[in-house]
Amino acid sequence: MTYLIYRCDCGRVLYSKEETKTKKCTCGKTLNVKKRRILKIAETAASATEAVQQMQEEIYGGSIFKTANEL
């Protein structure tokens, strides 16, 4: 299964399965996945999640993704 990684207009990085038509961002906007500029492609959900986390940290700086024991 292939996962597409792209950005919402609000700046958040998202991913979805290649066959997904629309995706709703946490900002509330519904995105047409086929019309988005694809930033990366991942083969597994785990690698897509990791790529999204890395890209979000590059955009917003620092490590914003933490596990409960790191808080």
C-alpha positions in Angstrom: 0.0 0.0 0.0 1.3 3.5 -0.9 0.8 6.6 1.3 0.9 10.1 -0.1 2.3 13.0 2.1 1.1 16.5 1.4 0.3 19.8 3.2 -3.0 21.5 3.9 -3.4 25.3 3.2 -3.0 25.9 7.0 0.5 24.4 6.9 -0.2 21.0 8.6 1.5 18.0 7.0 -0.9 15.1 6.3 -0.8 11.7 4.8 -3.4 9.3 3.3 -3.7 6.2 1.3 -3.1 6.6 -2.4 -6.7 5.7 -3.3 -8.2 8.3 -0.9 -10.2 11.0 -2.7 -10.7 13.5 0.1 -9.2 14.1 3.6 -10.3 16.4 6.3 -7.6 18.4 8.1 -7.8 19.2 11.8 -8.3 22.9 10.8 -11.6 21.8 9.3 -10.8 22.1 5.6 -11.7 19.2 3.3 -8.9 18.6 0.8 -9.1 16.9 -2.6 -6.1 14.6 -2.3 -5.6 14.3 -6.1 -5.2 18.1 -6.5 -2.6 18.4 -3.7 1.1 18.7 -4.4 2.7 15.4 -3.2 5.7 16.1 -1.0 6.7 12.4 -0.3 5.5 8.9 -0.9 5.8 6.2 1.8 5.3 2.5 1.6 3.9 1.9 5.1 1.7 3.8 7.5 4.6 3.8 10.1 7.0 5.3 7.6 4.4 7.9 6.6 3.8 8.8 10.2 7.5 9.2 10.8 7.9 11.4 7.7 5.0 13.6 8.8 6.5 14.1 12.3 9.9 15.0 10.8 8.4 17.5 8.4 6.2 19.1 11.1 9.3 19.4 13.4 11.2 21.1 10.5 8.4 23.6 10.0 7.6 24.4 13.6 11.1 23.8 15.1 12.0 21.6 18.0 10.4 18.3 18.9 6.7 18.7 19.2 5.9 15.0 19.2 6.6 13.5 22.6 5.6 10.3 24.4 3.9 10.5 27.8 7.1 9.6 29.7 8.9 12.6 28.1 6.4 15.2 29.4 
